[in-house]
Amino acid sequence: MTLKQAISSLFALLLLLNLPVADAFGQRGRANVLYSDRPMPIRLGIEVGTTLPMFQNAEPTMFIVKYPYSAGPDTAHFRFADGFNMLFGTHIGVAADFALTEDWSLLTKLNYNERRGNWNETTQLPFDDGSEAGATAPLTTDYTLTLRYITFEAFGKHSFESLGGLYLAGGPAFNFQIFNHYDIRQTLGGPEDLSFVDFETGMATGVKDYRVGYEYEDEMSTFLFELKALLGYPIPIGYRWTLNPEVTIAFPLTQIFTSSTRDTYRLQGYDGTPNPVTLAGILALRYEL
């Protein structure tokens, strides 16, 4: 048997055994996933949406506010036994989705978002009408809190190809407060000559309805840490483009008020301070590189 015949016989034997011929001679027969010519995709995009905070410890609660009819102005504790309303806020951001496997990816986001809530209360305020029994007048208080954050989020994301690419994700969110503001409106009912009193002079101001707005200085924490869950679905709208409706829910692990403010709440008889569990509806536009 010649050398050529021997090599031909070896090739025939390898084929019968269903072995890759190139592998038998120490060469790579098919590409390893780690060295694939097709890299895992990266998807970049922008997103807009709205937030809807559900404040914990919202009813009953109180807020420390600056009262306008006094020197300073001084601070007061406005109490709200009920009447909490959720308010929508704005969400605007960018995102990068780094594929790790066919099903798993790392989804990162940087966004601006708002958390807003409203409290209102109507109480009966006693006043001296000259009679022995006295009288009361309705006092309506309306308080709106607005918080604005810059947030970085990192999600572990899993896609379900059998469900059309629907994906679930979860991870931490790091929120840095850039703005806080509260607006107050108080309206006093009763007789026309009944009005708010200046705390410093004790004289009537002639004012029955007022609006003021202030920022908290030392009462608010500048950092909020949350754990978030996300549900989304990709809708192809063109070559490499998808439109992704998403819903998130964020659970706070820290407080929006400082420890000294929470101590003040406890002294006033409240076990906890308002803290937002936040829903968000997002519409994301992404492009696959």
C-alpha positions in Angstrom: 0.0 0.0 0.0 1.4 3.4 -1.0 1.4 6.5 1.2 -1.3 8.0 -0.9 -3.5 5.0 -0.5 -2.9 5.0 3.3 -4.0 8.6 3.6 -7.1 7.9 1.5 -8.0 4.9 3.7 -7.6 7.1 6.9 -9.9 9.7 5.5 -12.5 7.1 4.6 -12.3 5.6 8.2 -12.8 9.0 9.8 -15.8 9.7 7.6 -17.3 6.3 8.6 -16.8 7.2 12.3 -18.4 10.6 11.7 -15.4 12.5 13.1 -14.5 16.0 11.8 -11.6 15.5 9.5 -10.0 18.9 10.4 -10.2 18.1 14.1 -8.3 14.9 13.6 -5.3 16.9 12.4 -5.4 19.4 15.3 -7.3 22.2 13.5 -10.4 24.0 14.5 -13.4 22.4 12.7 -16.1 25.0 13.7 -15.9 28.4 15.3 -15.9 28.5 19.1 -18.6 30.8 20.5 -16.0 32.9 22.3 -14.2 33.6 19.1 -17.3 34.0 16.9 -17.0 36.4 14.0 -20.5 37.8 15.0 -20.1 39.7 18.3 -23.0 39.9 20.8 -25.2 42.9 19.9 -25.3 46.3 21.7 -28.6 48.2 21.6 -28.6 51.9 22.2 -31.6 54.1 22.6 -33.6 57.0 24.1 -36.8 56.8 26.2 -39.6 58.9 27.5 -42.3 58.1 30.0 -44.2 59.1 33.1 -43.8 58.2 36.8 -46.6 57.6 39.3 -45.4 57.4 42.9 -47.4 55.6 45.6 -46.2 57.1 48.8 -45.8 54.8 51.8 -47.0 56.3 55.1 -49.1 58.7 53.2 -52.2 58.6 55.4 -52.1 59.9 58.0 -49.0 62.1 57.8 -47.7 65.6 58.3 -45.2 67.9 56.7 -42.8 70.5 58.1 -43.5 73.7 56.2 -42.6 77.4 56.4 -45.6 79.4 57.6 -45.9 82.7 55.8 -47.7 84.8 58.4 -44.8 85.1 60.9 -41.4 86.6 61.1 -38.8 84.4 59.5 -41.0 82.8 58.2 -41.3 80.3 61.0 -41.9 76.5 60.6 -45.2 74.7 61.3 -46.4 71.1 61.1 -49.3 70.7 58.6 -51.2 67.5 59.3 -53.1 65.4 56.8 -55.3 62.6 58.2 -56.4 61.6 54.7 -56.7 62.9 51.1 -53.5 61.7 49.4 -53.5 61.9 45.6 -50.9 60.3 43.3 -49.5 62.7 40.6 -47.8 61.9 37.3 -44.2 63.0 36.8 -41.8 63.1 33.8 -39.2 60.4 32.8 -36.5 61.1 30.1 -33.4 59.1 29.6 -30.9 57.1 27.5 -30.2 53.3 27.7 -27.6 50.8 26.6 -28.4 47.1 26.4 -25.3 44.8 26.3 -26.1 41.2 25.2 -24.2 38.6 27.2 -25.8 35.4 25.7 -28.8 34.8 23.4 -31.2 35.2 26.3 -29.3 37.4 28.9 -28.1 41.0 28.7 -27.0 43.9 30.9 -29.4 46.8 30.5 -28.1 50.1 31.8 -30.0 53.4 32.0 -29.3 57.1 32.8 -32.4 59.2 33.3 -34.1 62.3 34.7 -37.3 61.6 36.6 -39.8 63.2 38.9 -41.7 61.9 42.0 -44.8 64.0 42.8 -47.6 63.7 45.4 -50.5 65.8 46.7 -52.1 65.9 50.1 -55.2 67.9 51.1 -57.3 68.3 54.2 -60.3 70.3 55.4 -60.6 70.9 59.1 -63.0 73.1 61.2 -61.1 76.0 62.8 -62.7 77.6 65.9 -62.9 81.4 66.1 -64.5 84.0 68.3 -67.7 85.3 66.8 -68.8 87.1 70.0 -71.2 84.4 71.1 -70.7 82.3 74.2 -70.5 79.0 72.2 -68.1 80.3 69.6 -68.1 79.2 66.0 -66.0 77.3 63.5 -64.9 77.9 59.9 -63.6 75.4 57.3 -59.8 75.6 56.7 -58.7 73.7 53.5 -55.0 72.9 53.1 -53.5 71.7 49.8 -49.8 70.5 49.7 -48.0 69.3 46.6 -44.5 67.8 46.8 -42.1 67.6 43.8 -38.8 65.7 43.8 -36.5 65.5 40.9 -33.6 63.0 40.4 -30.8 62.0 38.1 -30.8 58.1 38.2 -28.4 55.4 37.1 -29.9 51.9 36.8 -28.4 48.5 36.0 -30.6 45.5 35.2 -30.0 41.9 34.6 -32.4 41.2 31.7 -33.7 37.9 30.5 -35.6 37.6 27.1 -38.1 34.9 26.3 -37.9 34.2 22.6 -40.9 31.8 22.8 -43.0 34.8 23.9 -41.8 37.1 21.0 -38.9 38.5 22.9 -40.8 39.7 26.0 -38.3 40.4 28.7 -38.0 40.7 32.5 -35.3 42.5 34.3 -34.3 43.5 37.8 -31.5 45.5 39.5 -30.5 48.5 41.6 -31.3 52.2 41.0 -29.1 55.0 42.3 -31.0 58.2 42.6 -29.3 61.6 43.2 -31.7 64.4 44.1 -31.2 67.6 42.1 -34.3 69.5 43.2 -37.1 69.5 45.7 -40.1 71.9 46.1 -43.4 72.1 47.9 -46.4 74.3 47.2 -49.0 75.1 49.8 -52.5 76.6 49.4 -54.7 77.4 52.3 -58.3 78.7 52.0 -60.3 79.9 55.0 -64.1 79.8 54.8 -66.6 81.5 57.2 -67.6 85.1 57.4 -66.2 87.7 55.0 -64.3 89.5 57.7 -62.6 86.4 59.0 -58.9 86.1 57.8 -55.5 84.7 58.7 -53.6 86.3 61.5 -50.0 87.4 61.5 -48.2 85.4 64.2 -45.8 88.3 65.0 -48.3 91.1 65.5 -51.5 89.1 66.3 -53.4 91.3 63.8 -55.7 90.1 61.0 -54.1 90.1 57.6 -57.3 90.4 55.5 -56.1 87.3 53.6 -58.5 84.3 53.2 -56.7 82.4 50.5 -52.9 82.2 49.8 -50.3 80.2 47.9 -46.6 79.9 48.7 -43.8 77.6 47.6 -40.5 76.7 49.3 -37.6 74.2 49.1 -36.5 71.9 51.9 -32.9 72.6 53.0 -31.8 70.1 55.7 -34.9 67.9 55.9 -34.4 65.9 52.6 -31.9 63.2 51.8 -30.0 63.8 48.6 -29.6 60.1 47.8 -32.2 57.4 47.3 -31.4 53.7 46.7 -34.0 51.5 45.2 -34.5 48.0 43.8 -36.4 47.9 40.5 -38.3 45.3 38.4 -38.9 45.8 34.7 -41.2 44.2 32.1 -40.8 45.1 28.4 -41.7 43.9 24.9 -39.7 44.7 21.7 -41.7 45.7 18.6 -39.6 45.7 15.4 -40.3 48.9 13.4 -37.4 48.7 10.9 -34.0 47.3 10.1 -32.3 47.1 13.6 -34.9 49.4 15.2 -37.3 48.4 17.9 -39.9 50.3 19.9 -40.0 49.0 23.5 -42.9 49.6 25.8 -41.8 49.0 29.4 -43.2 49.1 32.9 -41.1 49.4 36.0 -41.7 49.4 39.7 -39.2 50.8 42.2 -39.0 49.8 45.9 -37.1 52.3 48.1 -34.5 50.8 50.5 -33.5 54.2 51.9 -35.6 57.2 53.0 -36.3 60.5 51.2 -36.2 62.3 54.6 -33.2 62.6 56.9 -32.9 60.8 60.2 -33.4 64.1 62.1 -36.6 64.8 60.2 -37.8 61.3 60.9 -37.1 61.9 64.6 -39.4 65.0 64.4 -42.1 62.9 62.9 -41.9 60.4 65.8 -42.1 63.3 68.3 -45.3 64.3 66.5 -46.7 60.8 66.9 -46.0 59.4 63.4 -44.3 56.1 63.0 -42.9 56.7 59.5 -42.3 59.4 56.9 -43.8 59.4 53.4 -41.6 57.4 51.0 -42.3 56.6 47.3 -42.9 53.2 45.7 -42.8 54.3 42.1 -44.5 53.0 39.0 -43.2 54.1 35.6 -44.5 53.7 32.1 -41.8 54.1 29.4 -41.6 54.1 25.6 -38.1 53.3 24.5 -36.6 53.5 21.0 -33.5 51.3 20.5 -31.1 50.6 17.7 -28.9 47.5 17.5 -25.3 48.1 16.6 
